[in-house]
């Protein structure tokens, strides 16, 4: 009984909390290995994108991490634990029960493993192994699960932080670092990541060889690294299609086909606008995105009348319409994502109405500042916000 209490205290030691997450995993594996007098202990994290378990930390068999061991979920010892969400004791280690070649080469004879669970989901596997034949017990499993619960907290934190860092870096690399110079236009933007997880909101502005100016704004459903990756792929594909055809509907149709083939299940709203070189006319096509706000000097702002087509990924037979609007000198357009105007407990029409009252044909930078101050203020954005103001220069004004 004293030995078990000592083992439990070693796993639950409050001093471990003072370590950073990666050091906590390393120290916890050392202690777990000592408790069971095992020769190896390892944590594998679940890579949801590939469906593989990847070695994240190890004690006694560090090659697993250094060589980037990957085990498909559902196959082999660790893959079985992750798929069944159940602990496994293995007293026969060979090619029929274990996929990891390092465990086989090391000569491991007995294995015991348990799932790492966070938020009700399996995020990885913790296992220990012995070079000698031995009998792990139900009591051993209980103790290992206790260690796994401690490891799951640290691993979950590492995964969340890694995902957010990667998503933020990806977004920074894909959002335009500077808006293109257009002699007849002034532009300003705001981009604010949402609280908690980075999402899939994006905007893009570029010119075509024809001199046309293109504006894109969109929102991939979901959040985190997965949404950011899809966003990046959509942005690159749309730019490529824009060079092949100037028809906005054709560009979105090609993008839709590409996404449904390579990213099945992904959904996104996209608004694609192509301005004639003189910025006196714009051709817009929407895949379920909110319409821009348009305002001319001396007139009240209003939502642009454009058909709202199906989202990207919604249907293989989706057809969308192009709306062509005449733009008067000095007019401005406001493109945005739903994070700007949606709030819990408020109808979306209220947010749209407020936005229309705020948008003017003034200098884009000043309008952006006013909109963000009124609609966001000191609040932390719950969802990503993308806002882009474009104003056609009044006749006779200097660029």
DRENDO-1510 file (C-alpha; in Angstrom, 1 decimal, always signed):
<recs>
REC; n; res; u; v; w
REC; 1; UNK; +0.0; +0.0; +0.0 .
REC; 2; UNK; +2.9; +2.4; +0.9 .
REC; 3; UNK; +4.5; +1.7; -2.5 .
REC; 4; UNK; +1.2; +2.5; -4.4 .
REC; 5; UNK; +0.7; +5.7; -2.4 .
REC; 6; UNK; +4.3; +6.7; -3.2 .
REC; 7; UNK; +3.7; +6.0; -6.9 .
REC; 8; UNK; +0.5; +8.0; -7.0 .
REC; 9; UNK; +2.2; +10.9; -5.3 .
REC; 10; UNK; +5.0; +10.7; -7.9 .
REC; 11; UNK; +2.5; +11.1; -10.7 .
REC; 12; UNK; +0.3; +13.8; -9.0 .
REC; 13; UNK; +3.2; +15.8; -7.6 .
REC; 14; UNK; +2.3; +19.5; -7.7 .
REC; 15; UNK; +5.9; +20.4; -8.5 .
REC; 16; UNK; +5.4; +19.0; -12.0 .
REC; 17; UNK; +3.0; +21.9; -12.6 .
REC; 18; UNK; +5.9; +24.3; -12.4 .
REC; 19; UNK; +7.5; +22.8; -15.5 .
REC; 20; UNK; +6.6; +23.8; -19.0 .
REC; 21; UNK; +4.4; +21.3; -20.8 .
REC; 22; UNK; +7.2; +19.6; -22.8 .
REC; 23; UNK; +9.4; +19.3; -19.7 .
REC; 24; UNK; +6.4; +18.0; -17.7 .
REC; 25; UNK; +5.9; +15.2; -20.3 .
REC; 26; UNK; +9.6; +14.3; -20.2 .
REC; 27; UNK; +9.7; +14.2; -16.4 .
REC; 28; UNK; +6.4; +12.3; -16.2 .
REC; 29; UNK; +7.6; +9.6; -18.5 .
REC; 30; UNK; +10.8; +9.2; -16.5 .
REC; 31; UNK; +8.7; +8.8; -13.3 .
REC; 32; UNK; +6.3; +6.4; -15.0 .
REC; 33; UNK; +9.1; +4.3; -16.3 .
REC; 34; UNK; +10.6; +4.1; -12.8 .
REC; 35; UNK; +7.2; +3.2; -11.2 .
REC; 36; UNK; +6.7; +0.3; -13.5 .
REC; 37; UNK; +10.4; -0.6; -13.7 .
REC; 38; UNK; +9.9; -0.5; -17.4 .
REC; 39; UNK; +12.5; -0.2; -20.1 .
REC; 40; UNK; +10.5; +2.3; -22.3 .
REC; 41; UNK; +7.8; +4.9; -21.9 .
REC; 42; UNK; +6.4; +7.0; -24.7 .
REC; 43; UNK; +3.7; +9.5; -25.5 .
REC; 44; UNK; +2.3; +9.6; -29.1 .
REC; 45; UNK; +0.1; +12.4; -30.2 .
REC; 46; UNK; -2.8; +12.1; -32.7 .
REC; 47; UNK; -2.4; +14.0; -35.9 .
REC; 48; UNK; -6.0; +14.4; -36.9 .
REC; 49; UNK; -5.1; +15.5; -40.5 .
REC; 50; UNK; -3.3; +12.3; -41.4 .
REC; 51; UNK; -5.0; +9.9; -38.9 .
REC; 52; UNK; -1.6; +8.9; -37.5 .
REC; 53; UNK; -0.1; +8.7; -34.1 .
REC; 54; UNK; +3.2; +10.6; -34.0 .
REC; 55; UNK; +5.9; +10.1; -31.3 .
REC; 56; UNK; +6.0; +13.3; -29.1 .
REC; 57; UNK; +8.1; +12.3; -26.1 .
REC; 58; UNK; +9.9; +9.2; -24.9 .
REC; 59; UNK; +12.1; +7.8; -22.1 .
REC; 60; UNK; +14.3; +4.8; -22.8 .
REC; 61; UNK; +13.5; +4.7; -26.5 .
REC; 62; UNK; +14.2; +8.3; -27.7 .
REC; 63; UNK; +14.6; +7.0; -31.2 .
REC; 64; UNK; +10.8; +7.0; -31.5 .
REC; 65; UNK; +10.8; +10.8; -31.4 .
REC; 66; UNK; +14.1; +11.3; -33.3 .
REC; 67; UNK; +13.0; +9.1; -36.2 .
REC; 68; UNK; +9.4; +10.5; -36.3 .
REC; 69; UNK; +7.6; +7.3; -35.8 .
REC; 70; UNK; +4.1; +7.3; -37.2 .
REC; 71; UNK; +1.4; +4.7; -36.5 .
REC; 72; UNK; -1.9; +4.6; -38.4 .
REC; 73; UNK; -5.0; +4.8; -36.1 .
REC; 74; UNK; -6.6; +1.3; -35.9 .
REC; 75; UNK; -3.4; -0.6; -36.7 .
REC; 76; UNK; -0.9; -2.2; -34.4 .
REC; 77; UNK; -0.7; -1.8; -30.7 .
REC; 78; UNK; -0.9; +2.0; -30.3 .
REC; 79; UNK; -3.3; +2.4; -33.2 .
REC; 80; UNK; -5.7; -0.1; -31.6 .
REC; 81; UNK; -5.7; +1.8; -28.3 .
REC; 82; UNK; -6.5; +5.1; -30.1 .
REC; 83; UNK; -9.2; +3.5; -32.3 .
REC; 84; UNK; -11.0; +1.6; -29.5 .
REC; 85; UNK; -10.4; +4.3; -26.8 .
REC; 86; UNK; -9.5; +1.4; -24.5 .
REC; 87; UNK; -6.3; +0.3; -22.6 .
REC; 88; UNK; -4.4; -2.7; -24.0 .
REC; 89; UNK; -2.0; -5.1; -22.4 .
REC; 90; UNK; +0.1; -7.0; -24.9 .
REC; 91; UNK; +2.1; -10.0; -23.8 .
REC; 92; UNK; +3.1; -11.1; -27.3 .
REC; 93; UNK; +5.1; -8.5; -29.3 .
REC; 94; UNK; +5.7; -9.4; -32.9 .
REC; 95; UNK; +5.0; -8.3; -36.4 .
REC; 96; UNK; +1.3; -9.4; -36.0 .
REC; 97; UNK; +0.7; -7.2; -33.0 .
REC; 98; UNK; +3.1; -4.2; -33.3 .
REC; 99; UNK; +3.8; -1.9; -36.3 .
REC; 100; UNK; +6.6; +0.2; -34.7 .
REC; 101; UNK; +9.9; -1.3; -36.0 .
REC; 102; UNK; +11.9; +0.3; -33.2 .
REC; 103; UNK; +10.0; -1.6; -30.5 .
REC; 104; UNK; +10.6; -4.8; -32.5 .
REC; 105; UNK; +14.3; -4.1; -33.0 .
REC; 106; UNK; +14.7; -3.1; -29.4 .
REC; 107; UNK; +13.4; -6.5; -28.3 .
REC; 108; UNK; +10.4; -5.3; -26.3 .
REC; 109; UNK; +8.5; -8.4; -24.9 .
REC; 110; UNK; +5.6; -6.9; -23.1 .
REC; 111; UNK; +3.6; -3.6; -23.6 .
REC; 112; UNK; +0.9; -1.8; -21.7 .
REC; 113; UNK; -0.8; +1.3; -23.1 .
REC; 114; UNK; -3.8; +3.6; -22.4 .
REC; 115; UNK; -5.5; +6.4; -24.4 .
REC; 116; UNK; -4.8; +10.1; -23.7 .
REC; 117; UNK; -8.2; +11.8; -23.5 .
REC; 118; UNK; -8.9; +15.6; -23.4 .
REC; 119; UNK; -12.3; +17.2; -23.9 .
REC; 120; UNK; -13.9; +13.7; -24.4 .
REC; 121; UNK; -11.6; +13.1; -27.5 .
REC; 122; UNK; -8.6; +10.8; -27.8 .
REC; 123; UNK; -5.5; +13.0; -28.5 .
REC; 124; UNK; -2.8; +10.4; -28.1 .
REC; 125; UNK; -1.5; +7.2; -26.4 .
REC; 126; UNK; +0.8; +6.6; -23.5 .
REC; 127; UNK; +2.5; +3.2; -23.3 .
REC; 128; UNK; +5.3; +1.5; -21.4 .
REC; 129; UNK; +7.3; -1.6; -22.4 .
REC; 130; UNK; +9.5; -4.2; -20.9 .
REC; 131; UNK; +12.4; -6.2; -22.3 .
REC; 132; UNK; +11.5; -9.1; -20.1 .
REC; 133; UNK; +8.3; -11.1; -20.1 .
REC; 134; UNK; +6.1; -9.9; -17.3 .
REC; 135; UNK; +2.5; -9.7; -16.3 .
REC; 136; UNK; +0.9; -6.2; -16.1 .
REC; 137; UNK; -2.2; -6.1; -13.9 .
REC; 138; UNK; -5.5; -4.2; -13.8 .
REC; 139; UNK; -4.0; -2.2; -10.9 .
REC; 140; UNK; -1.1; -1.3; -13.2 .
REC; 141; UNK; -3.5; -0.1; -15.8 .
REC; 142; UNK; -5.3; +2.2; -13.3 .
REC; 143; UNK; -2.0; +3.8; -12.3 .
REC; 144; UNK; -0.9; +4.2; -15.9 .
REC; 145; UNK; -4.3; +5.8; -16.7 .
REC; 146; UNK; -3.6; +8.3; -13.9 .
REC; 147; UNK; -0.3; +9.2; -15.5 .
REC; 148; UNK; -2.1; +9.4; -18.9 .
REC; 149; UNK; -4.6; +11.9; -17.5 .
REC; 150; UNK; -1.7; +14.1; -16.3 .
REC; 151; UNK; +0.0; +13.7; -19.7 .
REC; 152; UNK; -3.1; +14.5; -21.6 .
REC; 153; UNK; -3.4; +17.9; -20.0 .
REC; 154; UNK; +0.1; +18.8; -21.0 .
REC; 155; UNK; -0.1; +17.3; -24.5 .
REC; 156; UNK; -3.5; +19.0; -25.2 .
REC; 157; UNK; -1.9; +22.4; -24.2 .
REC; 158; UNK; +1.1; +21.7; -26.5 .
REC; 159; UNK; -1.2; +20.8; -29.4 .
REC; 160; UNK; -3.4; +23.8; -29.0 .
REC; 161; UNK; -0.5; +26.2; -28.8 .
REC; 162; UNK; +1.3; +24.6; -31.8 .
REC; 163; UNK; -1.9; +24.8; -33.9 .
REC; 164; UNK; -2.5; +28.4; -33.0 .
REC; 165; UNK; +1.1; +29.4; -33.7 .
REC; 166; UNK; +1.1; +27.6; -37.0 .
REC; 167; UNK; -2.3; +29.0; -38.0 .
REC; 168; UNK; -1.2; +32.6; -37.1 .
REC; 169; UNK; +2.1; +32.2; -39.0 .
REC; 170; UNK; +0.2; +30.8; -42.0 .
REC; 171; UNK; -2.3; +33.6; -42.0 .
REC; 172; UNK; +0.4; +36.3; -41.7 .
REC; 173; UNK; +2.2; +34.7; -44.7 .
REC; 174; UNK; -0.9; +34.6; -46.9 .
REC; 175; UNK; -2.7; +37.9; -46.1 .
REC; 176; UNK; -1.3; +40.7; -48.3 .
REC; 177; UNK; +1.6; +42.5; -46.6 .
REC; 178; UNK; +0.7; +45.6; -48.6 .
REC; 179; UNK; -2.3; +46.6; -50.7 .
REC; 180; UNK; -1.4; +47.0; -54.4 .
REC; 181; UNK; -1.1; +50.5; -55.7 .
REC; 182; UNK; -4.1; +51.6; -57.8 .
REC; 183; UNK; -4.0; +55.1; -59.3 .
REC; 184; UNK; -7.8; +55.4; -59.2 .
REC; 185; UNK; -8.4; +53.9; -55.7 .
REC; 186; UNK; -7.7; +54.3; -52.1 .
REC; 187; UNK; -7.8; +51.3; -49.8 .
REC; 188; UNK; -7.5; +50.4; -46.1 .
REC; 189; UNK; -7.9; +47.1; -44.2 .
REC; 190; UNK; -8.3; +45.7; -40.7 .
REC; 191; UNK; -7.7; +42.1; -39.7 .
REC; 192; UNK; -8.3; +40.8; -36.2 .
REC; 193; UNK; -8.0; +37.1; -35.2 .
REC; 194; UNK; -10.8; +35.8; -33.0 .
REC; 195; UNK; -10.5; +34.9; -29.4 .
REC; 196; UNK; -9.2; +31.4; -28.6 .
REC; 197; UNK; -8.7; +29.9; -32.1 .
REC; 198; UNK; -7.6; +31.4; -35.3 .
REC; 199; UNK; -10.3; +30.9; -38.0 .
REC; 200; UNK; -10.4; +30.8; -41.8 .
REC; 201; UNK; -11.3; +34.4; -42.6 .
REC; 202; UNK; -9.2; +36.0; -45.4 .
REC; 203; UNK; -9.1; +38.8; -47.8 .
REC; 204; UNK; -7.0; +39.4; -50.9 .
REC; 205; UNK; -6.4; +42.3; -53.4 .
REC; 206; UNK; -4.5; +42.0; -56.6 .
REC; 207; UNK; -4.3; +43.3; -60.1 .
REC; 208; UNK; -4.6; +41.3; -63.4 .
REC; 209; UNK; -2.4; +41.8; -66.5 .
REC; 210; UNK; -5.5; +43.5; -68.1 .
REC; 211; UNK; -5.3; +46.3; -65.4 .
REC; 212; UNK; -8.4; +45.1; -63.6 .
REC; 213; UNK; -8.4; +45.3; -59.8 .
REC; 214; UNK; -9.6; +42.2; -57.9 .
REC; 215; UNK; -10.9; +42.0; -54.4 .
REC; 216; UNK; -11.6; +38.7; -52.6 .
REC; 217; UNK; -13.0; +38.2; -49.1 .
REC; 218; UNK; -14.0; +34.9; -47.6 .
REC; 219; UNK; -14.6; +32.7; -44.6 .
REC; 220; UNK; -13.8; +29.0; -44.3 .
REC; 221; UNK; -16.0; +27.2; -41.8 .
REC; 222; UNK; -14.3; +25.9; -38.7 .
REC; 223; UNK; -11.3; +27.2; -36.9 .
REC; 224; UNK; -7.7; +26.5; -36.0 .
REC; 225; UNK; -4.9; +25.2; -38.2 .
REC; 226; UNK; -7.2; +23.1; -40.4 .
REC; 227; UNK; -9.3; +26.1; -41.5 .
REC; 228; UNK; -6.2; +28.2; -42.0 .
REC; 229; UNK; -4.7; +25.6; -44.3 .
REC; 230; UNK; -7.8; +25.3; -46.4 .
REC; 231; UNK; -8.0; +29.1; -46.5 .
REC; 232; UNK; -4.4; +29.2; -47.9 .
REC; 233; UNK; -5.2; +26.6; -50.5 .
REC; 234; UNK; -8.3; +28.5; -51.6 .
REC; 235; UNK; -6.4; +31.8; -51.9 .
REC; 236; UNK; -3.7; +30.3; -54.1 .
REC; 237; UNK; -6.1; +28.5; -56.3 .
REC; 238; UNK; -8.4; +31.5; -56.8 .
REC; 239; UNK; -5.4; +33.6; -57.8 .
REC; 240; UNK; -4.4; +31.0; -60.4 .
REC; 241; UNK; -7.9; +30.8; -61.8 .
REC; 242; UNK; -8.2; +34.6; -62.0 .
REC; 243; UNK; -5.3; +34.6; -64.4 .
REC; 244; UNK; -7.1; +32.2; -66.7 .
REC; 245; UNK; -10.5; +33.9; -66.9 .
REC; 246; UNK; -11.8; +37.3; -66.0 .
REC; 247; UNK; -15.4; +36.0; -65.4 .
REC; 248; UNK; -16.0; +36.0; -61.6 .
REC; 249; UNK; -18.6; +33.2; -61.9 .
REC; 250; UNK; -16.2; +31.0; -63.8 .
REC; 251; UNK; -13.4; +31.6; -61.2 .
REC; 252; UNK; -15.7; +30.6; -58.4 .
REC; 253; UNK; -16.9; +27.5; -60.3 .
REC; 254; UNK; -13.4; +26.3; -60.9 .
REC; 255; UNK; -12.5; +27.0; -57.3 .
REC; 256; UNK; -15.6; +25.0; -56.2 .
REC; 257; UNK; -14.7; +22.0; -58.3 .
REC; 258; UNK; -11.1; +22.1; -57.0 .
REC; 259; UNK; -12.2; +22.2; -53.4 .
REC; 260; UNK; -14.9; +19.5; -53.7 .
REC; 261; UNK; -12.3; +17.2; -55.2 .
REC; 262; UNK; -9.3; +17.9; -53.0 .
REC; 263; UNK; -11.0; +19.2; -49.8 .
REC; 264; UNK; -14.3; +17.1; -49.6 .
REC; 265; UNK; -16.4; +18.3; -46.7 .
REC; 266; UNK; -14.9; +21.8; -46.6 .
REC; 267; UNK; -17.3; +24.7; -46.8 .
REC; 268; UNK; -16.5; +28.4; -47.3 .
REC; 269; UNK; -18.2; +31.7; -48.3 .
REC; 270; UNK; -16.4; +33.8; -50.9 .
REC; 271; UNK; -17.1; +37.1; -52.5 .
REC; 272; UNK; -15.1; +37.9; -55.6 .
REC; 273; UNK; -15.1; +41.3; -57.2 .
REC; 274; UNK; -13.4; +42.4; -60.4 .
REC; 275; UNK; -13.2; +46.2; -61.1 .
REC; 276; UNK; -12.7; +47.5; -64.6 .
REC; 277; UNK; -9.4; +49.4; -65.0 .
REC; 278; UNK; -11.1; +52.8; -64.7 .
REC; 279; UNK; -13.0; +51.6; -61.5 .
REC; 280; UNK; -16.2; +52.8; -63.0 .
REC; 281; UNK; -17.8; +49.4; -63.0 .
REC; 282; UNK; -17.4; +46.3; -60.8 .
REC; 283; UNK; -18.5; +42.7; -61.6 .
REC; 284; UNK; -19.2; +40.6; -58.4 .
REC; 285; UNK; -20.1; +37.0; -57.7 .
REC; 286; UNK; -20.9; +35.6; -54.3 .
REC; 287; UNK; -20.7; +32.1; -52.9 .
REC; 288; UNK; -22.9; +32.7; -49.9 .
REC; 289; UNK; -20.9; +35.7; -48.6 .
REC; 290; UNK; -22.5; +38.8; -47.1 .
REC; 291; UNK; -23.0; +41.6; -49.7 .
REC; 292; UNK; -20.6; +44.6; -49.5 .
REC; 293; UNK; -21.9; +48.0; -48.4 .
REC; 294; UNK; -21.8; +50.6; -51.2 .
REC; 295; UNK; -22.0; +54.4; -50.7 .
REC; 296; UNK; -21.8; +57.3; -53.1 .
REC; 297; UNK; -21.0; +60.9; -52.1 .
REC; 298; UNK; -24.1; +62.6; -50.8 .
REC; 299; UNK; -26.1; +59.4; -50.5 .
REC; 300; UNK; -26.8; +56.9; -47.7 .
REC; 301; UNK; -24.9; +53.7; -47.7 .
REC; 302; UNK; -26.7; +50.5; -48.6 .
REC; 303; UNK; -26.1; +46.8; -49.1 .
REC; 304; UNK; -25.1; +46.1; -52.7 .
REC; 305; UNK; -27.8; +44.1; -54.6 .
REC; 306; UNK; -26.0; +41.0; -55.6 .
REC; 307; UNK; -27.4; +37.4; -55.8 .
REC; 308; UNK; -26.1; +35.2; -53.0 .
REC; 309; UNK; -25.0; +31.9; -54.5 .
REC; 310; UNK; -24.3; +28.6; -52.7 .
REC; 311; UNK; -21.3; +28.2; -50.5 .
REC; 312; UNK; -18.1; +26.7; -52.0 .
REC; 313; UNK; -18.4; +23.0; -51.3 .
REC; 314; UNK; -22.2; +22.9; -50.9 .
REC; 315; UNK; -23.2; +21.3; -54.2 .
REC; 316; UNK; -21.3; +19.9; -57.2 .
REC; 317; UNK; -23.9; +21.5; -59.5 .
REC; 318; UNK; -23.9; +25.0; -58.0 .
REC; 319; UNK; -24.5; +27.9; -60.4 .
REC; 320; UNK; -23.9; +31.5; -59.4 .
REC; 321; UNK; -24.8; +34.8; -61.0 .
REC; 322; UNK; -22.6; +37.8; -61.6 .
REC; 323; UNK; -23.9; +41.3; -60.7 .
REC; 324; UNK; -22.5; +44.3; -62.5 .
REC; 325; UNK; -22.7; +47.6; -60.7 .
REC; 326; UNK; -21.8; +51.1; -62.0 .
REC; 327; UNK; -19.5; +53.0; -59.7 .
REC; 328; UNK; -19.6; +56.8; -59.5 .
REC; 329; UNK; -16.5; +58.8; -58.8 .
REC; 330; UNK; -15.8; +59.1; -55.1 .
REC; 331; UNK; -18.0; +56.1; -54.2 .
REC; 332; UNK; -16.7; +53.5; -51.7 .
REC; 333; UNK; -17.3; +49.8; -51.1 .
REC; 334; UNK; -17.0; +48.0; -47.7 .
REC; 335; UNK; -16.1; +44.3; -47.8 .
REC; 336; UNK; -16.2; +42.4; -44.5 .
REC; 337; UNK; -16.7; +39.0; -42.8 .
REC; 338; UNK; -19.5; +38.1; -40.4 .
REC; 339; UNK; -17.3; +38.5; -37.3 .
REC; 340; UNK; -17.6; +42.2; -37.7 .
REC; 341; UNK; -21.4; +42.4; -37.5 .
REC; 342; UNK; -22.6; +39.2; -35.7 .
REC; 343; UNK; -23.0; +39.2; -31.9 .
REC; 344; UNK; -24.6; +36.8; -29.5 .
REC; 345; UNK; -28.2; +37.7; -28.8 .
REC; 346; UNK; -28.5; +40.2; -31.8 .
REC; 347; UNK; -30.1; +39.7; -35.1 .
REC; 348; UNK; -27.7; +39.9; -38.0 .
REC; 349; UNK; -29.9; +42.5; -39.7 .
REC; 350; UNK; -29.2; +44.8; -36.8 .
REC; 351; UNK; -25.5; +44.5; -37.3 .
REC; 352; UNK; -25.8; +45.1; -41.0 .
REC; 353; UNK; -28.0; +48.1; -40.4 .
REC; 354; UNK; -25.5; +49.6; -38.0 .
REC; 355; UNK; -22.6; +49.0; -40.5 .
REC; 356; UNK; -24.5; +50.8; -43.2 .
REC; 357; UNK; -24.9; +53.8; -40.9 .
REC; 358; UNK; -21.2; +53.9; -40.2 .
REC; 359; UNK; -19.8; +53.5; -43.7 .
REC; 360; UNK; -19.3; +56.7; -45.6 .
REC; 361; UNK; -17.5; +57.8; -48.7 .
REC; 362; UNK; -14.7; +59.4; -46.6 .
REC; 363; UNK; -11.1; +58.4; -46.5 .
REC; 364; UNK; -10.9; +54.6; -46.2 .
REC; 365; UNK; -8.5; +54.7; -43.3 .
REC; 366; UNK; -10.7; +57.0; -41.3 .
REC; 367; UNK; -13.8; +54.9; -42.1 .
REC; 368; UNK; -12.1; +51.6; -41.1 .
REC; 369; UNK; -11.2; +53.2; -37.8 .
REC; 370; UNK; -14.7; +54.5; -37.2 .
REC; 371; UNK; -16.3; +51.1; -38.0 .
REC; 372; UNK; -13.9; +49.2; -35.8 .
REC; 373; UNK; -14.4; +51.6; -32.9 .
REC; 374; UNK; -18.2; +51.4; -33.1 .
REC; 375; UNK; -18.6; +47.7; -33.8 .
REC; 376; UNK; -15.7; +46.2; -31.8 .
REC; 377; UNK; -14.6; +48.9; -29.4 .
REC; 378; UNK; -12.8; +47.4; -26.4 .
REC; 379; UNK; -14.3; +43.9; -26.8 .
REC; 380; UNK; -12.1; +41.0; -27.7 .
REC; 381; UNK; -13.4; +39.6; -31.0 .
REC; 382; UNK; -15.1; +36.2; -30.5 .
REC; 383; UNK; -14.6; +35.5; -34.2 .
REC; 384; UNK; -12.1; +36.6; -36.9 .
REC; 385; UNK; -12.8; +40.0; -38.4 .
REC; 386; UNK; -11.7; +41.1; -41.9 .
REC; 387; UNK; -12.6; +44.5; -43.1 .
REC; 388; UNK; -11.6; +46.2; -46.4 .
REC; 389; UNK; -12.6; +49.7; -47.5 .
REC; 390; UNK; -12.1; +50.7; -51.1 .
REC; 391; UNK; -12.8; +54.2; -52.4 .
REC; 392; UNK; -12.7; +55.3; -56.0 .
REC; 393; UNK; -11.0; +58.7; -56.2 .
REC; 394; UNK; -13.3; +61.6; -56.9 .
REC; 395; UNK; -12.9; +63.3; -60.3 .
REC; 396; UNK; -10.1; +65.8; -60.3 .
REC; 397; UNK; -8.4; +64.5; -57.1 .
REC; 398; UNK; -4.7; +63.8; -57.0 .
REC; 399; UNK; -3.4; +60.3; -56.2 .
</recs>
